[in-house]
Amino acid sequence: AHERSVLVHQDTATRLDGLAPWTNYSVRVAAATEAGAGVNSQYIICTTREDVPLAVGVVKAFATGPHSVIVSWAAPPSTRGHLKHYTVYWHASSSLASQANYKKVEP
């Protein structure tokens, strides 16, 4: 486990930046004087907030008939939270003013 220290001189709160999204962190605190550091507090566990997922993997599509296509994809390498759904977008490539359609798919 990698442990980093943050020195805080007068405040009794600080913000830890640069953490990964949707990740558990163990946090503890110790007070210090010129004589040295005191006893560490007990660890507490906190989890950073969710973030948008990474991109899905390889997308494949093949026609199953004159009016239908099956689309498949690989899940993102990291969802960075609870994955709620995928959204599949499509439009006719031959139409210049084609409106995009979409469908939400449960994971």
Rosetta constraint file for C-alpha pairs under 8 A:
AtomPair CA 8 CA 12 HARMONIC 7.70 0.50
AtomPair CA 8 CA 13 HARMONIC 7.95 0.50
AtomPair CA 8 CA 14 HARMONIC 7.19 0.50
AtomPair CA 19 CA 23 HARMONIC 8.00 0.50
AtomPair CA 19 CA 48 HARMONIC 7.59 0.50
AtomPair CA 20 CA 48 HARMONIC 7.26 0.50
AtomPair CA 21 CA 48 HARMONIC 5.44 0.50
AtomPair CA 21 CA 49 HARMONIC 5.87 0.50
AtomPair CA 21 CA 50 HARMONIC 5.71 0.50
AtomPair CA 21 CA 51 HARMONIC 5.92 0.50
AtomPair CA 21 CA 80 HARMONIC 5.97 0.50
AtomPair CA 21 CA 81 HARMONIC 7.89 0.50
AtomPair CA 22 CA 47 HARMONIC 6.09 0.50
AtomPair CA 22 CA 48 HARMONIC 4.89 0.50
AtomPair CA 22 CA 49 HARMONIC 5.23 0.50
AtomPair CA 22 CA 50 HARMONIC 4.91 0.50
AtomPair CA 22 CA 51 HARMONIC 7.10 0.50
AtomPair CA 22 CA 80 HARMONIC 5.30 0.50
AtomPair CA 22 CA 81 HARMONIC 5.63 0.50
AtomPair CA 23 CA 47 HARMONIC 5.32 0.50
AtomPair CA 23 CA 48 HARMONIC 5.52 0.50
AtomPair CA 23 CA 49 HARMONIC 7.91 0.50
AtomPair CA 24 CA 45 HARMONIC 6.52 0.50
AtomPair CA 24 CA 46 HARMONIC 5.62 0.50
AtomPair CA 24 CA 47 HARMONIC 4.29 0.50
AtomPair CA 24 CA 48 HARMONIC 6.69 0.50
AtomPair CA 25 CA 45 HARMONIC 5.60 0.50
AtomPair CA 25 CA 46 HARMONIC 5.39 0.50
AtomPair CA 25 CA 47 HARMONIC 6.08 0.50
AtomPair CA 25 CA 48 HARMONIC 7.86 0.50
AtomPair CA 26 CA 43 HARMONIC 5.82 0.50
AtomPair CA 26 CA 44 HARMONIC 5.58 0.50
AtomPair CA 26 CA 45 HARMONIC 4.60 0.50
AtomPair CA 26 CA 46 HARMONIC 6.55 0.50
AtomPair CA 27 CA 43 HARMONIC 5.26 0.50
AtomPair CA 27 CA 44 HARMONIC 5.32 0.50
AtomPair CA 27 CA 45 HARMONIC 6.32 0.50
AtomPair CA 27 CA 46 HARMONIC 7.54 0.50
AtomPair CA 28 CA 40 HARMONIC 6.52 0.50
AtomPair CA 28 CA 41 HARMONIC 5.40 0.50
AtomPair CA 28 CA 42 HARMONIC 5.97 0.50
AtomPair CA 28 CA 43 HARMONIC 4.70 0.50
AtomPair CA 28 CA 44 HARMONIC 6.47 0.50
AtomPair CA 29 CA 40 HARMONIC 5.62 0.50
AtomPair CA 29 CA 41 HARMONIC 5.30 0.50
AtomPair CA 29 CA 42 HARMONIC 7.91 0.50
AtomPair CA 30 CA 37 HARMONIC 6.55 0.50
AtomPair CA 30 CA 38 HARMONIC 5.76 0.50
AtomPair CA 30 CA 39 HARMONIC 5.92 0.50
AtomPair CA 30 CA 40 HARMONIC 4.46 0.50
AtomPair CA 30 CA 41 HARMONIC 6.11 0.50
AtomPair CA 31 CA 37 HARMONIC 5.92 0.50
AtomPair CA 31 CA 38 HARMONIC 5.42 0.50
AtomPair CA 31 CA 39 HARMONIC 7.49 0.50
AtomPair CA 31 CA 40 HARMONIC 7.69 0.50
AtomPair CA 32 CA 36 HARMONIC 5.42 0.50
AtomPair CA 32 CA 37 HARMONIC 4.01 0.50
AtomPair CA 32 CA 38 HARMONIC 5.59 0.50
AtomPair CA 33 CA 37 HARMONIC 6.41 0.50
AtomPair CA 49 CA 81 HARMONIC 7.80 0.50
AtomPair CA 50 CA 80 HARMONIC 5.73 0.50
AtomPair CA 50 CA 81 HARMONIC 4.72 0.50
AtomPair CA 50 CA 82 HARMONIC 7.72 0.50
AtomPair CA 51 CA 80 HARMONIC 5.58 0.50
AtomPair CA 51 CA 81 HARMONIC 6.47 0.50
AtomPair CA 52 CA 79 HARMONIC 7.30 0.50
AtomPair CA 52 CA 80 HARMONIC 6.54 0.50
AtomPair CA 52 CA 81 HARMONIC 7.68 0.50
AtomPair CA 53 CA 76 HARMONIC 6.93 0.50
AtomPair CA 53 CA 78 HARMONIC 6.21 0.50
AtomPair CA 53 CA 79 HARMONIC 4.32 0.50
AtomPair CA 53 CA 80 HARMONIC 5.35 0.50
AtomPair CA 53 CA 81 HARMONIC 7.29 0.50
AtomPair CA 53 CA 83 HARMONIC 7.85 0.50
AtomPair CA 54 CA 76 HARMONIC 5.54 0.50
AtomPair CA 54 CA 77 HARMONIC 6.69 0.50
AtomPair CA 54 CA 78 HARMONIC 5.82 0.50
AtomPair CA 54 CA 79 HARMONIC 6.24 0.50
AtomPair CA 54 CA 80 HARMONIC 7.60 0.50
AtomPair CA 55 CA 76 HARMONIC 5.45 0.50
AtomPair CA 55 CA 77 HARMONIC 7.83 0.50
AtomPair CA 56 CA 73 HARMONIC 6.63 0.50
AtomPair CA 56 CA 74 HARMONIC 5.77 0.50
AtomPair CA 56 CA 75 HARMONIC 5.19 0.50
AtomPair CA 56 CA 76 HARMONIC 4.14 0.50
AtomPair CA 56 CA 77 HARMONIC 7.41 0.50
AtomPair CA 57 CA 73 HARMONIC 5.97 0.50
AtomPair CA 57 CA 74 HARMONIC 4.40 0.50
AtomPair CA 57 CA 75 HARMONIC 5.97 0.50
AtomPair CA 57 CA 76 HARMONIC 5.82 0.50
AtomPair CA 57 CA 77 HARMONIC 7.70 0.50
AtomPair CA 58 CA 73 HARMONIC 5.48 0.50
AtomPair CA 58 CA 74 HARMONIC 5.68 0.50
AtomPair CA 59 CA 71 HARMONIC 7.14 0.50
AtomPair CA 59 CA 72 HARMONIC 5.75 0.50
AtomPair CA 59 CA 73 HARMONIC 4.31 0.50
AtomPair CA 59 CA 74 HARMONIC 6.88 0.50
AtomPair CA 60 CA 71 HARMONIC 5.65 0.50
AtomPair CA 60 CA 72 HARMONIC 5.24 0.50
AtomPair CA 60 CA 73 HARMONIC 6.20 0.50
AtomPair CA 61 CA 69 HARMONIC 6.46 0.50
AtomPair CA 61 CA 70 HARMONIC 5.50 0.50
AtomPair CA 61 CA 71 HARMONIC 4.32 0.50
AtomPair CA 61 CA 72 HARMONIC 6.39 0.50
AtomPair CA 62 CA 69 HARMONIC 5.46 0.50
AtomPair CA 62 CA 70 HARMONIC 5.53 0.50
AtomPair CA 62 CA 71 HARMONIC 6.79 0.50
AtomPair CA 63 CA 68 HARMONIC 5.97 0.50
AtomPair CA 63 CA 69 HARMONIC 4.20 0.50
AtomPair CA 63 CA 70 HARMONIC 6.34 0.50
AtomPair CA 64 CA 68 HARMONIC 5.59 0.50
AtomPair CA 64 CA 69 HARMONIC 5.36 0.50
AtomPair CA 64 CA 70 HARMONIC 6.67 0.50
AtomPair CA 65 CA 69 HARMONIC 7.11 0.50
AtomPair CA 79 CA 83 HARMONIC 6.16 0.50
AtomPair CA 83 CA 107 HARMONIC 7.06 0.50
AtomPair CA 84 CA 106 HARMONIC 6.82 0.50
AtomPair CA 84 CA 107 HARMONIC 6.96 0.50
AtomPair CA 85 CA 104 HARMONIC 6.28 0.50
AtomPair CA 85 CA 105 HARMONIC 5.46 0.50
AtomPair CA 85 CA 106 HARMONIC 4.63 0.50
AtomPair CA 85 CA 107 HARMONIC 5.55 0.50
AtomPair CA 86 CA 104 HARMONIC 5.63 0.50
AtomPair CA 86 CA 105 HARMONIC 5.05 0.50
AtomPair CA 86 CA 106 HARMONIC 6.41 0.50
AtomPair CA 86 CA 107 HARMONIC 6.78 0.50
AtomPair CA 87 CA 102 HARMONIC 6.52 0.50
AtomPair CA 87 CA 103 HARMONIC 5.63 0.50
AtomPair CA 87 CA 104 HARMONIC 4.43 0.50
AtomPair CA 87 CA 105 HARMONIC 6.12 0.50
AtomPair CA 88 CA 102 HARMONIC 5.38 0.50
AtomPair CA 88 CA 103 HARMONIC 5.26 0.50
AtomPair CA 88 CA 104 HARMONIC 6.35 0.50
AtomPair CA 88 CA 105 HARMONIC 7.46 0.50
AtomPair CA 89 CA 100 HARMONIC 6.43 0.50
AtomPair CA 89 CA 101 HARMONIC 5.56 0.50
AtomPair CA 89 CA 102 HARMONIC 4.24 0.50
AtomPair CA 89 CA 103 HARMONIC 6.64 0.50
AtomPair CA 90 CA 100 HARMONIC 5.49 0.50
AtomPair CA 90 CA 101 HARMONIC 5.26 0.50
AtomPair CA 90 CA 102 HARMONIC 6.23 0.50
AtomPair CA 91 CA 98 HARMONIC 6.08 0.50
AtomPair CA 91 CA 99 HARMONIC 6.24 0.50
AtomPair CA 91 CA 100 HARMONIC 4.75 0.50
AtomPair CA 91 CA 101 HARMONIC 6.04 0.50
AtomPair CA 92 CA 98 HARMONIC 6.18 0.50
AtomPair CA 93 CA 98 HARMONIC 7.60 0.50
